[in-house]
């Protein structure tokens, strides 16, 4: 322990040293008897306690206290006074003096020094703790203010007591606006019901004292935004507890999961499209005629994609004209409203037809912007705003178009366009197989007819041969009779009643 001893009386300094060394053998002293020595000692520093006399020839204890406090506000200062100067000592206490001891009670000095050092140690620890707390708060504030997640706290009445600036990026509200909101204003109705149930459970567990110390509940909640929209978030709730372990509030961390939700929804849609494609494939596998295949595809596209219209347009053999071949149920109603039906020609713009004939997918985001063409006017009059047309191809030759349309503009995503292309490939293959099957059926029917004709000819030839043989046999049998009859007639020289019979023979 290092002590700065300020006293201009050598005898008094010696007395103090003896008294303190008896209690603190390792204590070292820096003695000051003049102002210059004090200035030099304060310049060097490196002491744990300042012990000063009040009465000095060149100053007094209060001025020494002021000098020490100016340079070393945390170093304890203890003053020695004589009887009658208690009021001065009291003034010193108000000015920051740690303690004082009357010279006539010098035996109390070691205990006073011990108290001063202990208080100084506690004060230093407290100051360090406060400094660490302030640093921690600064780090927390820096983290909260720069984190992309929303960090907030709620009291036992579920009112916001703090919220980080990230709320502005996520929901559009300022910190002040968000702080003033109730849970009913911050959450969508369904999410509010879930969140209130969970929060009430946690608060009840905490007030009963049976909650887990670090229990965390994670919920996916739909929160409201300032522009009227909503945003999906993942919020982790943890209890805030007092030293006795009782819940005094809720700490929450909210993260924007909109992109994850979109990815999950897109995954579900892709799964649904794959399932739809599988169902169409299985349904088409049970059919061998083109019209049945086309009707199955059109109907299921309208029902399950879903689309407001779907159908098949076929190209004539010359590759010049398009015809409405098969329409889904809703498409038939809409086309009928503008005087079009299955089997009727459909006039496409040159640009659209050229793209389709080159095997390219045609995507029309907004038909309102293409009112100049007849087909665009027709579709617009049906209430259709956007559509996708995918060419049907066999051996790199276009024979038709699979189309789907919706009433909203920009209603088809790139994933849906990809799905329609995959479906068009399947429909093209199924149509090709159906045509091959029909050609095979026609060839088989022609073969059967040819076989029947050949068999008929063979029967007629055999019958002719049989008739010829029979005639030959009959002729062989009656030829002698005829010959003998002729000879008899020539040799007769007298009338006979048998002559007419021989002539008839």
Buried (B, 14 or more C-beta within 10 A) or exposed (E): BEBBBBBBBEEBBEBBBEBBBEEBEEBEBBBBBBBEBBEEBBEEEEBBBBBBBBBBEEBBBBBBBBBBBEEBEEBBBBBBBEEEBEEBBEEBEEEEBBBBBBBEEBEBBBEBBEBBBEEBEEEEEEEEEEEEEEEEEEEEEEEBEEBEBBBBBBEEEBBBEEBBBBBBEBBBBBBEBBBEBEBEEBBBEEBBEBBBEBBEEBBEBBEEEEBEEEEEBEBEBBBBEEEEEBBBBBBBBBBBBEEEEBBBBBBBBBBBBEEEBEEEEEEEBBEEBEEBBEEBBEBBEEBBEBEBBBBBBBBBBBBBBEBBBBBBBBBEEEEEBBBBBBBBEBBBEBBEEEEBEBEEEBEBBEEBBEBBBEEBBBBBBBBEEBEEBEBBBBBBEBEBBBBBBBBBBBEEEBBBBBBBBBBEBEBBEEEBBEBBBBBBBBBBBBBBBBBEEEEEEEEEEEEEEEEEEEEEEEEEEEEEEEEEEEEEEEEEEEEEEEEEBEEBBEEEEEEEEEEEEBEEB
